[in-house]
Amino acid sequence: MRVSSELFLVAFATVVVGGLTDQWLMASSLPFLWLIWRFLRLEGGPPVLAFAMTYHWGQNVVGLVYYSLTGRKPLGMQADMYAQMVLIGLVCVAVIVVGIVAGDAFVARQIKPRPTREIALGWSNLLVFYFALLVFRGTLRDYAWNISPGLTQGVLAITYIRFALFYLILRRLVFLRRWRYAVMFIGLELVMGMIGFFAEFREPLFIAVVVLAEQFDYRRASHWVSVGSVATVMALAGVLWIGIRSPLREFSDQLSTKSTSERVEYSAALAQDWFNSSAENKLDGVDTFVDRMWDIYYPALALARVPSVLPHTDGSIINAALMHVLTPRILVPDKADVESDSLQVRRFAGVYVAGPEQNTTISFGYPIQSYIDYGIPMMFLPVFVYAFFRGMAYRFLLRVLVHREISVAVVTVIFWMTLYAANKSWPKMLGLSVTMLVYLGGFTFVIDRYLASSAEALDELEAAAAAAADADHRARPQMNA
């Protein structure tokens, strides 16, 4: 379908949704969603960019959709300028899409495609490495925090290899239509993600959606059911996590000494209590879940105060983030930590929120930080530059890695982890992006090259054996003669 025809349909859908719901702000987000799926399905790569940015987009509009469906006002709507903050977030989504496409095209012109191998690891090695990382992930994290501070982030980044291995396992199982085993692996990750301090179930469920999307056929009802089932599980798991996370974190120190089965039993008991609670309590949980995703309230308060009460900071926030990233702790062990997001919320939003004193951080995302630094329209320039380099990294990894399985797995993990969150601050977003590329990308590159060299050596041995056999076959008639 031509772009002009698609634009007409998108405009028509926007008018219809706006007219039927009288929620024109929500309806105006539809062209941004179309932009994501029209231009981020880049050739030769997994659909991770489109899904990550769809989640990013969803975090900007989830409160509007929730209010339209239920009539319950999220916290964000209590801020006078929430609508303007939503529009700024949506424009950031569009700028990221344009930047990624431009960066991808730039590298695609510089590095030509090369022949690739599909299979990288045998089933036995794949399962052994996956279960080893799953079982010892807590030990690896403890080790990361106890070694030199300069290596902590690197070790933590390498632990994400488990998600790449999970992707490979699930991808093969779905391709082979081993649905029972695929569900078992998803269930295992879901359970393990519900017993820790963080919501670790989110990444495996997202990976499951990407795997299904890679082989999605809209003509098959079973494929629609599979995607719908995973999406439903994601929503229910998110709400359930909101309901049980407080007691889990409150007793995290005691639970850390318990066995995995005991922690599973404790989480299951908390989940049972939540399911047995009143309907109003469940609705309160959904409200909290929406407020957690729709992180608009404090940015909207800051938007109203800058520059009328406080002046723009002329790039000080982004410059501090860049300096923090460009001075690695391994070289500067005593470098200062970046300012807490909570302190920025207090200063720019004018609200005293929990902060370092309570071991808490209230997120203050990159869109409002960019606005505070530069205002409109210059705030969108650093967003574009960041997205341009992300697009370059995306195509670079797909072109330099030899094994197709490895490249799509590592690209999926890196770009989901670094692009999905609309409420990440510049220091966290830049730091995670660089760390994942350098450590996880670098480690993957070494493994890929090792496997490729081993495969080439095996090919040479097989070719030599075949040549020797052929020479022997030709020599036999002469000897007989």
N, C-alpha and C positions, 0 to 999 in steps of 0.2 A: 504494500500500500504506500502511495506517495506521501511525503511529509505534509503537503498541503491538505490532503484528504484527512490525515490523522489529526491535524490541527483543527480542522472543522469539527470533527467528531468530539475532540477534547473540549472545544469551546461549547459545543451543544450540551455535552454532559455536565459541564460546569454550570451552565445556565439552568438546566433541569434540576440538578441537585440543590443549587442555591434557591430556586423558586419553590421547590417542594419542602425544603427544610427551613427556609428563611435564615440559613447559616451561611452567609456569603463568604465569610472568612474561611470556613472549612471548605466550601466549594472552590475557592480560589487556589487551594493547594493541589487540585487535581492536575493542572498543567505541569507542575513540578514533578509529580509522580510519573507522568508521561515522559518527561524529559529524561528521567533516570532510566526507564526501560527502553526508550528509543535509542539512546546513545551509549549506554554503559554495557551493552552486550557485545563486548569487544571480541574480535575474531581470534580464535585459537585458545581462549582462556576459559576458566570456569566462571559461572555466573555470580561469583562472590561480590563483585563490585556493585551490581544492581541490587542484590539482597542487602548488603551492608548499608547502602545509601537509602534503600527503602525503609530500613529500620531507623536510620538517621532522620528521614523525612517523617516517619511515624511518631517519633519523639516530639516533633514540633506541632503535631495536630491531634495527638491522642486525646488530650483534654477536651478539644472541640467536639470530637466524635462522641466521646463519653457523655458530654452534656446534651448533645443532640439526641442520643438514644435513651438517656435515663432522666434527664432534667436535673440531675445532681451536679451542682457547681463545684469544679475542682478548686483547689487553693489558688492556682494561677489567676483565675478570673477575679480575684479580689484586688489585684493590682490594676491601676487605672490604664496603664499602657501595655497591657498584655497582648492586645491585637498587633500593635506595632512591633513588639518583640517577636511574635510569631512570624510576621512578614520578613523581618530581618533574618530569622533562622531559615526560612524558605529560600530567600535570595542566596544565603550561604550555601545551601544545597545545590542550587543552580550553578553557582560559581565553582564549586568543587567538581561537578560533572564536567563543566567546560575545561577546567584545568587538567583533570585526569585524561580526558580525550586528547587534549593538546600534547601532554607529556608522553602519552602512549604513542601517538603518531610520530613524534620527534624521534624516539628511540627506534621505532619500526623502520624509519628511513635509514638509520645509521647501522643497525645490526640486522642482517638478513637471516631468514629462517634456516635452520639446519636440520638434517635428518635426526629423528628422535627414536628412542626405544620405548616401548610401552611398559613392560614389566620390569621392576627394579629389584624387588625382594620376593623370595619364596614365601609360601604360607607359614612355614615353621618359624623362620626368622621374624616375620612380621608379627606373629602372635607372641613369640617370646619377648621381643622388645616392647610390645604394647603392654603386656601384663606386668612386666618388670617395672616400667615407668608408672603404671597405675598403682601397683602395690607400694612402691618406694617413693611416691611423689611427696609425701609428708616429710620423709627423711631428707630428700633432696632440698626441700624448701628450708628446713631447719639448718642444713649445711650451708645453704646460700646466705642466710642471715648471720651465720656465725663466722664466716670467712672474711677476708678483707672486704671492706665496703665497696671498693672499686670493682669487685667481681660479682657482687650480689645480683645485680640486674642481669648480667650475662647468664649466670647459672639459672635464674628464674626463667629467662627467655628460652633456654634450651629445654626446660621441662615441658614447654608447649609442644615439643616433638610428639608427645602422646596424642594430641589432637590431630596431628598430621597422620599418624599411624591409624588412629580411629577412622579418619576419612578414607584411607586406603582400604581398610577392612570393610567398611560399610559400602564403599563404591563397588568392590568386587562382589559382595553378597547381593547387592541390588541387581547388578549386571547378570549374575547367575540365577536370579529370582529365588534366592534362599531367604525368603521373607521371615521365616521363624527365627533364624539365626540373627538376622538384622535387627529384629525387635528385641531379642535377648541382649545384644550389645548396647542398643539405645537404652533399654531398661537398666542395665548395669551402670552406665554413665549417669543416668538420671538419679539412681539411688545414691551413688557415691558423691554426686554433686549436692545432695541434700543433707549431708552429715558434717560438712565443714563450716568454716567461718565465713566463706564467701559463696556466692551463688554460682558454683562451677557447673551446674547443669545447663546453663544457657548456651555455651559454646558447642557442646555435642549436639544439642537439639537443632541449633542453627546449621551445623555441618550436615545433619540428616536432611534438612530442607534443601541444601545445595546439591547433595548427592541425588535426591529425587528429581530436582529441577534439571540436572544434567541429562537425565534419560526420560524426561517428562514427555508424554504424548497426550495431547488434549483430547484425542479420540477415545482414550481408554478410561473408563469409569474408575477402574482400580487405582489409576494414578491420581485422580482427583481425590479419591477417598484417602489415599496415603498422605498426600500433602495436607489435606484438611485435618487428618488425625494428628499429625505432628504439630500443626499450628495450634490446635485445641490443647494439646498437651503442654505446649509452651506457655499459653495463657494461664492454664490452671496451675502449672508449676510456679509461675511467677507470683500469682496471688497466694498460693499456699506458702511459698517462701516468706512472703511478707508476714504471714500469720505465725510462723514458727521461728523466724530468725532471731528475735530478741532473746528467748530462753536459750536457744542454741549458743548464741554469743556470750550470754551471761555465764554459762557453765562451760565455756570453751576450754578453760584451763583444766578442769576436772575431766572433761571428755577426752582431752588429748592423751591421757594415760590409759584410756579404755581401748579395748579391741574394736575392730571394725564392726563385728556383729553386735556388740553392745551399743555402739553409736547408732547403728541402723535401727536397733530396737528403740532407742531413746527418741530418734527422729520420727519413727513410725507412731510412737505413743503421742507425740506432740501433734502429728498430723491427724490422728484419730480424734484427739480433743478438739482440734479446730473444725473438723467436719461435723462433730456433734454439737458445736456451738450454735447459737441462735442465727437466724437469717440476717438480723441487723448487724451482728458481729461480722458476718461474712461480707455484707455490703460495705461495712467500714474498712474491711481488708481490701476490697476492690478500690475504694476511694483512695486509700493509702498507696496502693499499687499504681494507680493513675497519677497521683501527685508525685510519686517517685519517678515515673517515666517522663511526665510533662514538667520538666524543670524550668518553668517560666517565671515563677513568682519573684524571686530575688533579682534576676536579670531585668525584669520589667520595672521593679522599684529603682534599680540603678539607672535605667534608661530615662526615667523621669527626673533624675537628679543631675545628670550630666548632659550639657554643660551649664544648666541653669543654676545649680548650687555648687558643683565642683567642676573645675575645668578638665578638658581632655589632657591626657598625660603624655602626648606626643611620642608614643612608641615605647614608653618605659617598661610596660608589662611584657611585650613581645621581645624587646631587647634583652630583658633579664632572663626570659625563657631560652633565648638563643645562646646567651653566654653560659647558662647552666648546662645546656646540652653540649656545647663545644668545648667545655672544660671537663673531660671525663674524670670521674672520681679516682680511677686507677692511677691517673697522673697527678691529680690534686686531691689527696685524701682528706684534707681539712676544708674543702670548699663548703661554703654555707648552703643550707637548704633553701629552696625557693619559698617565697612567702605563701603561707597557708591561704587556700581559697576562702576560708571562713573570715580571715582578717580583711580580705578584699570586700567580702559581702558586708561586713560591718562598716567599712569606710565608705563604699560607694552606694550601697543600698540603704544605709542609715538604720540598720536593724542589728541588734546585738544577738548573734546566733552562737551556738556551741562551736568551740574551736579547739586549738591545741591544748588548752587547759583541761578539756574533757576528752582528749584523744579522739577528736571528731573533726571531720572536714565536711563543710557544706559546699557542694559543687558550684562553681561559677564558670560557666562554659566559655569556649573560645569566641562565640559571636559577641557576647557583651564585653569581653576583654578587648576585642578588636575595636568595638565601638568606643569604649572608654579611651583607648589609645589615639584613635584617628578620627572618629566620627564618620558620617556618611558623606561621600561614597568611598573615601580612601581606605576605610576599614576592610573592604573586600579585596584589596590588592594582596595583603599577606595570605589571605585564604586561597586566592588563585595560585600564588607561588607555591604554597604547601601542596596543593592538589596537583600542580604541574610535576613536581618531583615525585609524588606518589604514582602518577601515571607512568613516569619514566621507570621507576623501580618495578612496577608491575610488568611492563613489557620486557625489561632487562632480564628479570628472573625467568620468564617464559622462554626467552631466546638463548640464554647461556646454559641452562640446565638441560642435560642430555635426555634424562628419563622423564617421559610424559607423566607417569604416576607421581613421581617426586615433585615435579614442578607444580602441578595443579594442587597437590596437597599442601605444600608450603605456602603457595600464593593464597590459597583459601584461608589458612590460619592467620598469616601475617595481615592480610588486608581486612579480614573481619575484625580482628582484635584492634586495629588502628583506625578504622573508619566508621564503625557502627554507632559510636556514642556521640550524641549531639551536645552533651553537657560536659565534655572533657575540657579542662583548661589547656592553654597553650603549653605550659611546661610538661604536663602529663602527656599530651598528644605528641609533641615533638620528641620527648624522651623515649616514649614507648616505640614510636616509629623507627627512630635510629637504632635503639637497642634490638628490636626484632630483626631489622635488616642486617645489622652487623653480626650479631651472634647467631640467631636462628638461620638467617640467610647464608651467612658464612659457613656455619657448620654443615648445612645442607649441601652447599657447593662442594665442600671437601668430600663428603660421602658420595655425592653424585659422580664426581670425577674418579673416585676410587672404584666404584662399581662399573663405570664406563671403561676404565683401563683394564679391569679384570675381564670384562666381557670381550674387549678387543683382543686381549691375550688369548682367551679361549677360542675366539674366532680364528685367530692366526694358527693356533695348534690344530684346529679342525681342518683348516684349509691345507696346512702342511700334510696332515694325515691323508686327506683326500688326494692331494697331489702325489704322495708316495704310493698310495694304493693304485692310482691310475697308471703311474710309471711301471709298477710291478705287473699290472694287467697287460700293458703293452709289451713288456719284455718277455712274457711267457710264450707267446707264439714263436718269437725268434729263437728262444732256447729249444723249443720242441722241434723247430725246423732243423 
